[in-house]
Amino acid sequence: MRRPASAVFCLRARHAARSRFCGECGAALRPTAATTLEAVAQATSPAPLGSTAERRQLSVMFCDIVGSVALAERLDPEDLHDLLATFQRLGTKVVEAAGGLIARYQGDGILAYFG
């Protein structure tokens, strides 16, 4: 089965798109040389697992600001932005001091991994 000529493929997010940038990861997209779905699948299939694979215990933590919606309704947008930036900066320091890794910031929350 052939892809439409105007479609491009994002190798990071692993999906076809019809724009200049990937809607999932934001990467700039270029047309690929592959013209069949099989060739795209082959080009993006993960490498086989070698002897480096290992099982690990992982703890996941999500924390956010309690009552942030009500707070957002009362604060000026600039003040809310400053509050969230301070929360993220302090939360990052605490997580990293405990040996954690920030996975992402989600709105008024922080998602962190430990282990």
HELIX and SHEET records of a PDB file:
HELIX    1   1 LEU A   37  THR A   44  1                                   8    
HELIX    2   2 SER A   68  ARG A   74  1                                   7    
HELIX    3   3 PRO A   77  ALA A   97  1                                  21    
SHEET    1   A 2 VAL A   8  CYS A  10  0                                        
SHEET    2   A 2 HIS A  15  ALA A  17 -1                                        
SHEET    1   B 3 SER A  59  ASP A  64  0                                        
SHEET    2   B 3 GLY A 109  PHE A 114 -1                                        
SHEET    3   B 3 LEU A 101  GLN A 106 -1                                        
END                                                                             
